[in-house]
Amino acid sequence: MSLGLHYKNSEHIFEERERNGVPYLSCPLFERTGIVNHGFSTRLGGVSQGEWAAMNISTTRGDDPEHIKRNRELIAQAIGVSAEDFTYTHQTHTTNVAVVTEKDRGGRFPETDGMITDVPGICLVTFYADCVPLYFVDPVRKAIGLSHSGWRGTVGKMGKVTVRRMEEEYGSRPSDILAAIGPSICQDCYEVSEDVILQFEKAFDEAVLPSLFYRKENGKYQLNLWEANRQVLLEAGIRREHMAVTNLCTHCNPEILFSHRATGGRRGNLSAFLALKR
């Protein structure tokens, strides 16, 4: 199966999968553990129409609720979980991380951009359309985390916040955690203004700044969220060999992946999914 995605290089950090006619992206780093169901949706395989076409499960974009319901069923079947177990964030670019327990199954956390759990079957779900998905799997303590990191979350080091929460709640050791930076906007496509760069200069060590951005003649900057989040994960104690960093850009693939910048905001949402197997 080939979705016709354009990758930044020949390596497929996330690989294309399909079940019952529904394509999704999967990370071999997590597949090898055998303890999680996970995935990242594309625009394909659903029933939504118009700007939401076709696989959108987000209720915040104005899509038809019946289409959303059917799409949830379809993508759940594809990744091997139950739509009733989907547990959501309502993301507002915070670094708030919720601890998800059995009583939270199927619910939604307001003002929250990350979740962690050690409850089998609960499927954590977060939403994207250029921002960075961060996946965490601790195969030793059998705990997981899933977080949304736009530029504000990256400045706030959302990846590190999530790892620390897993340490506090489950006794996870950063050296045991497997982490992935998921499909999101690449540096070539992500132009930002100087006020954003000033915040990165405050948040990150001076030695890594040249790898995070460069200034253009128009006074704007090209920002590398992939590298910034990789640095955050290293700072959190994740081992290099336990990390998968995407090379798949949402903005470079607007026909297959939702991109806020490519569509001027007329879009559905991509979704990241992560669940401990029962």
Salt bridges, closest charged atoms under 4 A:
GLU15 OE1 - ARG17 NH2 2.80
GLU31 OE1 - ARG17 NH2 2.94
GLU51 OE1 - ARG266 NH2 2.88
GLU73 OE2 - LYS69 NZ 3.10
GLU73 OE1 - ARG70 NH1 3.05
ASP85 OD1 - ARG105 NH1 3.09
ASP85 OD2 - ARG278 NH2 2.47
GLU102 OE1 - ARG105 NH2 2.67
ASP104 OD1 - LYS103 NZ 3.28
ASP113 OD2 - HIS148 ND1 2.74
GLU167 OE2 - ARG164 NH1 2.51
GLU168 OE1 - ARG165 NH1 3.43
GLU169 OE2 - ARG165 NH1 3.65
ASP176 OD2 - ARG173 NE 2.80
ASP188 OD2 - LYS8 NZ 3.00
GLU191 OE2 - LYS216 NZ 2.48
GLU227 OE1 - ARG230 NE 2.88
GLU235 OE1 - LYS157 NZ 2.90
GLU235 OE2 - LYS160 NZ 2.81
GLU241 OE2 - ARG239 NH2 2.62
